[in-house]
């Protein structure tokens, strides 16, 4: 059975160009954080002072009296800020052109709703706590391998987000959002609470929030990304501790609109072992178990052919119980995949 198709040289070229452009874009965006706000002179009792303002409302702090040193600080700040503004506009224009090439080359793969969700998460103070698991992770793996999985393997109307409550949130003075639902509405305003752990939009697209069950189960852990009472709360699933502990991969993927976005996913070998384990779960529906196994096999074949550096080492996959690791290796050998 053919699980994927290799992209051709032109598609590969466009994918590489996109990743390089987006890497430059991310670096510029990170650099621009140092030059947020404004520097202005304010006269106070016949003397001028340099102020660094955070916003147009005038909130900020004084950097001292007007001196040659402060004049240079302001001049350098204004010059760098203007330079970054120009560079951001330039890279945005280049990305817009590249998006058209990506669509023409048919490498724009990730559904736009998923891309919008990832952009909202990536620009939030809790970005480092989320990992995409389940079917949508395949878009990151295919980007790594330079292939395209068949649509029956990637088709889904929900995205699973794994919440890692063990990581510390960045210290900031003002959160732009107060709840997970509000954050997801930056991607789609129609998102509403579906269950205690999920939201759904007007088109029926679901976002499920999942976390690992603490060990022991009664151990006190941070349960929510935010603390609003009516916000969604991640559903605790014991097996997710393997994926939480797994090494993570950050990969640039290209959405249907042609624009890139960063997706964080588990190490592909962890995905494979977890999917093999799910395919044997007694209470899981048969159609899901069949798809779990096919996804595991498809990704294993892709690793063997295009990413041979990902070997199934017990040390690298030590977060899995020995039996689950051994059972997965047996399945791989039985299928001629190892």
N, C-alpha and C positions, 0 to 999 in steps of 0.2 A: 504493500500500500504506500502510495506517495503522500507523505505528510507535509512536504514543503517544496518550494522551488527556489533555486539559487538566483539571486539578482544578477543582471548582466553588468558589463564593465561601465556602461554609461550610468546606470542606476547607482552603482557603487561610487562613481565619481561625484554624483550629485549628493549622495548621502554624506560622503567625506567633507565636501564643501560646506554642507549645512552644519555639520558638527563643529567644524572649525570656526565658522561664522558665529555660531551660537556661543561657543566658548569665549570668543572675543566679546560678545554682547554681555555675557555674565560677568566677565572681568571688569568691563566698563561700569556696569550697574553696581558692582561691589565698590569700586573706586569712588563712584558718585556719592556714596553714603557719607564719605568724609566731608563732602561739600554741600550738604543739605542746609537749607536756611539762607541767611543773608548776613553780611557785615555792613554796618552803617555807622556814621558819626552822629553822636547826639551831644547837643550843647547843654551843659548843666552848670549854672552859675558862672557864666563867662568862660568856661573851659569846655573843650571837646573831649568826648570819650568814645572809644571804639566798642561797639556792642555786636555780639554774635546773636542773631535772632533766629528762633526756631520756626517761626511762622509769621504771616502778615499781620497777626494780632499784636505783635510787638513783644511776645514772650521770648526771653533770652537772658543773657548775662553780659556784664561789662568786662572788657579785656584790658581796661586801664586808660590812662590819659593819652592824648594824641602825642605821639613821639615818632621819630624817624623809623624806629623798629616796628611800631604798630602800623605806620603807613605802608611799610613794606609787606607786613602780614596781610593787610587788607588788599593791597594790589595783587599779591600772589594768589590769594584766595579767589578774587574776582576773575583773574586770568585763568586759573585752573577750572573754575566753575563754568566759565564760558567755553573753554576748550572741551570739557566733558559733554556739555550740552550739544556742541557741534558733532562730536564723535558719536553720541547716542543717536542723533538724527541721521547721521550717515549710515550707521550700522542697521538702523531700522529700515532705511530705504533698501539696503542690500538684502536684508532678510525678506522683504516684500518681493523683491525680484526673484530671490531664490525659491520662495514658496511657489511661484508660478512654474519654475523649472521642476520642482519636486512633484507637482501635480501632473505635469506633462510626462514626467518619467515614471509615473505610477508607483512612487515610493511613499506616498502620503497614506499612512495606514491607520493610525490610532483615531478612533471616533472623536469628533470635536468636543462632545460633552465631557469625555474623560480628560482630554487635554485642558479644558477650562478648569476642571476640578484640580488637576495637578498644578496649574499655574496659581490658583488660589491658595493651595496648600504650601507651595514652594515659597510664596511671598508672605507667609504668615510666621509669627513667632514660634509656632509649634511644628515647623516644617521637618525638623530632624527626627521627629517622633513617629512619622508615618512611613509604612512600607506597603507597596502594592503587592498583594498576593492573589492567588487564583488565576483565572483565565487571562486577565489583562496583563499579567506579568510576561506573557508570551511575546508581547510586542517589544519589550525590552530585550528579551533573549534573541529574537530574530534579528533585531538591529545589531546586536553583538556579533552574530554569526554571518551576517550578510545574506540572509535568506528571507523568504516570506512563507509563513505557515498557511496551510489551506484554511479557507474561511470557516469550514465546519468545526475547526479546532478553536477558533478565536471568537466566534459569534456568541455574544452574551449581552444581556440588558441590565447587568449590574456590575459594580466594581467593589471589591473587598479591600478595605483599608485596615492594616494591622497597626494598632496603637501601642507604642512602647512607653509605658508610664514610668520606666526606670530612669529615663534620661531627663536631665534638668532643662527647664525651659530658659531661653535667653532672657536676661534681666532687662526689661524695658519699663519705662515709666507710664506709658499709655498704650493699652491694647486697642487696636483699631476695630476689633470684633470682640464680642462678649460671649459668644456661644458657637458651637460647632455648626449648628444650623445656619447661623448668620454667616459664618465663613463659607459654607457651601453655596449660599445664595449669591456670593460674589461670582460664582460660576454660572448659576441659573437661578433667577429670582423665584421660580415656581417651586423650588424644593420645599416640601413640608414633611413633618414627622410622620413616618409610616408605622414603625414599631419603636420600642424603647431604645433600639440600637441602630435604626436605619431611617433614611429619608428617601422620598420619591419625588420626581418632578412630574410635570403635566404630561409628559410622553411615556411615563411608566418606567423611567430609568431609576434604578435603585442604587443607593450607596449604603453598604453595610459596614459598620464599625465594629472591629473585633479586637480583643486583647487576650493575652495569655492568662490562664487561671493561676493565681499565686500559689506558691508551694512553701508551706502548707496552705490549703484553701482559705483558712481564716486569717492569713497574714494580711496586715493592713497595707494597701497599696493605693496609689493615686488612680482613681477610677475614671476620671473624665479629663478631656483636653481642656475644658473650661468648667466653671462651677455654677452655671445658671441652672436653676432648679428644673425647668422644663426642657432642658437640652437632652440630646441623645447620649446614652452611656454605652460604651463598648460592651459587647457580649463576651463573657469570659468562656474560653474554650481551652481545655487543658493541653491539647496537642499543639497549640500555637506557640508554646514556649520553645519548641524546636526552631521555629522560624524567627522568633524574636532573637534567639541566641545565635542564629546563623550569620555569617558574614554577609554584608550587603553590597550591592552593585548599583552604582548610579550610571544610568545610560540615557543618552539623547535619543528620543524617538520623534517621529514626524507624524503630525496629525493630518486628518483629511483635508484641512484647509492649507496644508503645505508648510505650516510653521512648526518649529521644533519645540520640545519641552523635555525637561529632565524627569525621569521616572526612577524611583528607588525600589529595588526588588531584592528578594533573597538570593543568595548564591544559587545558581541554576541546579547544582547537584542536590541542594536542600529541597528545592521545588520538586525534583524528580522523586526523591525518597518519600516526601510527604504525599505526593500524588499516588505513588504505588500503595502506600499505607491506606489512603482514602479508598482506593479501588477494592480493598478487602473488608471495609467496614460493613458489618451486617445490617445496620439500620439505614444505610445510605441507599437511595433509590438506584435501581439497576442501570438506568440510562446515564446517571451521573457517574457511577462506578466505571462504566465502559469508557466514558469520555476521559475520566481521570487517568485510566491506564493508557489510552491513546496519546494523551498529552505528555505523559511521562516517557513513553517510547519515542515519540516524535522529538522531544527535546534531547533525549539521550543520543539519538542518531545524529542530531545537529551538532552536539558537543564532540562526538567521535570524529565527525567529518571536518568541522570548521573550528572547533575550540578544544583541541586535544590537551591543552594545559589544565583543563578541569578533569583531573583524575579522581576516582572514587577512593580517596584515602580515608582510613578510619580516623586519623588524627584530625584532619580538616573537617570531618563530619561528626566529631565527638559529641555534639549536642544531642544527637539522636540516641535513643536507647539501643543497646547492642542488638537486641532481637530485631528491631525495625531496620537497622542498618544491614544486618545479615540477610533478612528476608528480601530487602531491596536488591542486594547483590545477587542473590539466587535468581530473582526474576530477570535481572539483566543478563545473567549467564544463560538462563534457559531460553531467552529470546535471541541469543547470539549477539548481544549488544556489548559484551565485555570479552 
